Amino acid sequence: MNNKKEFVKENVFGLEEGKEAALLKPGSIITIPANVKHWHGAKKDSWFSHIAIEVPGENTSNEWCQPVSDEEYNKLN
């Protein structure tokens, strides 16, 4: 996976594999290193907005992984 920068606009939750989900505040800029599985989205009955910038590198790619489980998704506050 490529290195990625995310600029949070509104209502984004993020989760790196093996960590608890966290609410990302508007204006936050986060860095997701290459090859780190993660997801981001809004809690139920909400929406989110962000801008993602991928930084290309050698031997990297963008990979869409498995869907987030209902159990993980429903943990969002």
Buried (B, 14 or more C-beta within 10 A) or exposed (E): BBBBEBBBBEBBBBBBEEEEBBEBEEEBEBEBEBEEEBBBBBBEEEEBEBEEEBEEEEEBEEEEEEEBEEEEBEEBE
